[in-house]
Amino acid sequence: MTVQISKKAGILALQAHADFLDTGSGSAYFVYYSDTKPESTGIAANPANALCTLSLPEPCIKQVLVDGIELYPTDTALAAKAGTAIWARLYNGDDEPYADFTIGMSGTDIVLNSADIALGSHQKLDSIILKPY
């Protein structure tokens, strides 16, 4: 059985998710990885495959949209390693995983101009929109 919640309930749930992201002494952040995306956030990411870390400001929620929530852009980060970004994990301020996202140039959760990350290159996510469906 599939349960469908209302759009309003979904947006309220996403606002609670943003509160979870702001939990902790640090800021929420994305990490790009070059290996295969784990089956769940319960599986630890391999830090040896981390390409760059992009921090969100706190609070991370910019605005509530009619169909989701928009997060503020990330800070500009320098890539610590070269490689092809395959997936990203979003962590809260307590370093707890929130969600995993696929990365590519189209048809993925996170769309980049290029998934090939050069060592020392500047990385930033300008538009981050989470939807309840």
VOSEPA-960455 format. One record per residue: z, y, x of N, C-alpha, C in turn. Coordinates in steps of 0.02 Angstrom, whole numbers, padded with zeros to 5 digits, m for minus. Layout:
<recs>
nz;ny;nx;caz;cay;cax;cz;cy;cx
Z;Y;X;Z;Y;X;Z;Y;X
...
</recs>
This chain:
<recs>
nz;ny;nx;caz;cay;cax;cz;cy;cx
00000;m00059;00042;00000;00000;00000;00000;00062;00044
m00043;00109;00029;m00047;00172;00065;m00014;00226;00023
00031;00262;00054;00065;00317;00020;00035;00382;00043
00015;00423;m00003;m00012;00489;00014;00036;00542;m00010
00057;00584;00036;00102;00639;00018;00061;00701;00004
00092;00749;m00029;00057;00811;m00044;00047;00851;00020
m00002;00895;00017;m00017;00938;00075;00044;00980;00092
00078;01007;00041;00137;01048;00052;00192;01009;00087
00204;00947;00065;00255;00905;00097;00235;00890;00169
00171;00878;00180;00147;00864;00248;00157;00923;00295
00144;00984;00270;00153;01043;00311;00227;01054;00326
00270;01044;00276;00343;01050;00288;00365;00998;00340
00337;00939;00337;00354;00887;00386;00332;00909;00456
00272;00939;00461;00248;00963;00526;00293;01019;00553
00320;01061;00510;00366;01113;00533;00428;01080;00563
00452;01026;00533;00508;00989;00561;00489;00957;00628
00427;00935;00634;00403;00908;00698;00404;00962;00752
00384;01023;00734;00386;01078;00782;00458;01091;00804
00505;01086;00758;00576;01093;00776;00596;01039;00826
00571;00977;00817;00584;00923;00864;00556;00940;00933
00496;00968;00934;00465;00986;00998;00506;01038;01035
00537;01084;00998;00578;01136;01029;00648;01113;01048
00665;01051;01032;00730;01023;01050;00736;01015;01125
00795;01031;01152;00808;01019;01223;00814;01083;01263
00829;01073;01326;00841;01130;01370;00775;01158;01398
00721;01120;01395;00657;01144;01420;00609;01158;01363
00547;01170;01381;00495;01182;01331;00455;01118;01321
00424;01113;01263;00378;01057;01250;00318;01064;01297
00287;01007;01312;00230;01009;01358;00184;00949;01348
00121;00959;01366;00071;00907;01367;00061;00883;01438
00048;00819;01447;00028;00792;01512;m00038;00755;01501
m00089;00772;01542;m00152;00736;01542;m00146;00676;01588
m00172;00618;01566;m00171;00557;01606;m00241;00529;01615
m00251;00493;01670;m00317;00465;01687;m00323;00390;01674
m00272;00359;01648;m00275;00286;01636;m00283;00272;01561
m00278;00210;01542;m00285;00190;01472;m00225;00213;01431
m00238;00240;01372;m00184;00263;01328;m00143;00204;01305
m00077;00208;01310;m00034;00154;01287;m00041;00144;01211
m00019;00086;01188;m00023;00070;01117;00025;00111;01075
00079;00136;01106;00128;00176;01068;00164;00223;01116
00198;00273;01087;00237;00319;01128;00300;00285;01156
00315;00226;01132;00372;00188;01157;00359;00157;01226
00296;00157;01247;00278;00131;01312;00274;00190;01361
00311;00186;01415;00314;00240;01463;00245;00252;01495
00229;00316;01504;00168;00334;01538;00179;00325;01613
00125;00309;01649;00129;00300;01721;00122;00368;01755
00175;00395;01786;00171;00461;01816;00120;00465;01872
00101;00409;01902;00051;00410;01956;m00018;00430;01929
m00028;00424;01863;m00092;00441;01833;m00092;00510;01799
m00038;00548;01808;m00034;00615;01778;m00079;00664;01817
m00120;00700;01781;m00165;00748;01812;m00138;00819;01811
m00108;00839;01756;m00079;00906;01751;m00030;00909;01692
00014;00958;01696;00065;00969;01644;00056;01040;01617
00048;01045;01551;00037;01109;01518;00095;01124;01471
00132;01176;01486;00192;01193;01447;00176;01237;01387
00213;01226;01333;00209;01268;01274;00266;01318;01276
00257;01378;01247;00314;01424;01241;00364;01398;01190
00422;01427;01190;00473;01408;01141;00493;01469;01101
00488;01469;01036;00467;01413;00994;00392;01401;01002
00371;01339;00988;00301;01320;00998;00257;01334;00937
00287;01342;00878;00247;01352;00818;00226;01426;00813
00161;01436;00805;00133;01504;00799;00129;01525;00726
00101;01481;00685;00095;01498;00614;00084;01435;00572
00100;01443;00508;00087;01390;00460;00020;01406;00427
m00025;01358;00427;m00090;01365;00397;m00090;01332;00328
m00143;01340;00290;m00146;01308;00224;m00152;01233;00230
m00176;01208;00287;m00186;01136;00295;m00153;01107;00357
m00105;01142;00387;m00071;01117;00446;m00029;01171;00479
m00014;01161;00543;00021;01212;00581;m00016;01224;00646
m00012;01286;00670;m00043;01304;00733;00012;01315;00784
00004;01285;00843;00051;01296;00898;00023;01351;00942
00067;01385;00979;00045;01435;01027;00004;01401;01082
m00041;01438;01115;m00076;01409;01172;m00027;01389;01227
m00048;01341;01268;m00007;01321;01325;m00012;01374;01380
00035;01372;01426;00028;01412;01486;m00029;01383;01527
m00058;01424;01570;m00109;01400;01616;m00075;01359;01670
m00102;01300;01683;m00072;01255;01733;m00125;01237;01785
m00101;01220;01844;m00145;01195;01897;m00143;01119;01898
m00201;01089;01901;m00205;01016;01904;m00175;00992;01970
m00129;00946;01965;m00095;00919;02025;m00134;00861;02055
m00184;00837;02019;m00223;00779;02041;m00292;00782;02010
m00342;00757;02044;m00409;00754;02017;m00419;00688;01980
m00461;00689;01929;m00476;00629;01892;m00506;00646;01824
m00522;00595;01786;m00548;00603;01719;m00490;00597;01669
m00480;00649;01629;m00428;00648;01578;m00450;00602;01521
m00411;00550;01508;m00427;00502;01456;m00383;00513;01394
m00320;00532;01407;m00273;00542;01352;m00219;00591;01374
m00182;00616;01325;m00126;00662;01338;m00066;00641;01297
m00008;00655;01323;00054;00644;01286;00089;00711;01278
00114;00723;01219;00153;00783;01205;00227;00764;01204
00267;00798;01245;00338;00785;01251;00377;00845;01223
00438;00832;01200;00481;00888;01179;00519;00914;01239
00562;00964;01227;00600;00995;01281;00652;00951;01313
00664;00892;01284;00709;00842;01314;00671;00785;01347
00606;00796;01359;00562;00746;01391;00553;00683;01349
00562;00689;01283;00551;00632;01238;00479;00634;01212
00443;00578;01213;00375;00578;01188;00372;00595;01113
00323;00636;01095;00311;00652;01025;00249;00616;00999
00193;00624;01035;00130;00594;01012;00082;00586;01070
00035;00540;01062;m00018;00529;01111;m00084;00550;01079
m00129;00578;01120;m00192;00604;01096;m00248;00580;01142
m00306;00565;01113;m00365;00550;01154;m00395;00616;01178
m00428;00613;01236;m00460;00673;01265;m00533;00657;01278
m00576;00705;01264;m00647;00698;01278;m00683;00763;01264
m00749;00760;01261;m00789;00820;01248;m00811;00826;01176
m00801;00773;01136;m00815;00776;01064;m00787;00713;01032
m00769;00719;00968;m00746;00662;00931;m00679;00634;00952
m00639;00674;00987;m00573;00653;01010;m00519;00700;00982
m00457;00682;00992;m00402;00724;00968;m00400;00791;01004
m00409;00790;01070;m00411;00851;01110;m00482;00856;01138
m00516;00911;01123;m00584;00921;01146;m00583;00972;01203
m00609;00950;01261;m00614;00993;01320;m00688;01005;01336
m00701;01060;01373;m00769;01072;01397;m00791;01017;01444
m00744;00992;01484;m00756;00937;01529;m00691;00898;01537
m00696;00832;01534;m00636;00790;01545;m00625;00776;01618
m00672;00797;01661;m00664;00788;01733;m00621;00845;01760
m00562;00828;01782;m00513;00877;01805;m00514;00880;01881
m00527;00938;01909;m00529;00947;01982;m00459;00966;02007
m00442;00942;02065;m00378;00959;02096;m00372;01035;02102
m00317;01063;02078;m00305;01135;02083;m00341;01176;02030
m00378;01144;01985;m00413;01182;01933;m00363;01207;01881
m00382;01261;01849;m00340;01291;01797;m00353;01255;01731
m00299;01236;01697;m00304;01201;01633;m00262;01238;01581
m00289;01243;01520;m00253;01276;01466;m00280;01251;01400
m00236;01242;01351;m00257;01228;01282;m00248;01292;01243
m00304;01321;01220;m00302;01385;01185;m00288;01378;01110
m00311;01324;01081;m00305;01314;01009;m00275;01245;00996
m00216;01244;00966;m00182;01180;00951;m00163;01181;00877
m00195;01139;00838;m00181;01135;00767;m00163;01064;00749
m00105;01055;00719;m00083;00989;00696;m00090;00987;00620
m00119;00932;00596;m00129;00924;00524;m00090;00863;00499
m00068;00865;00436;m00026;00810;00411;m00064;00747;00393
m00128;00743;00407;m00168;00685;00389;m00215;00667;00444
</recs>
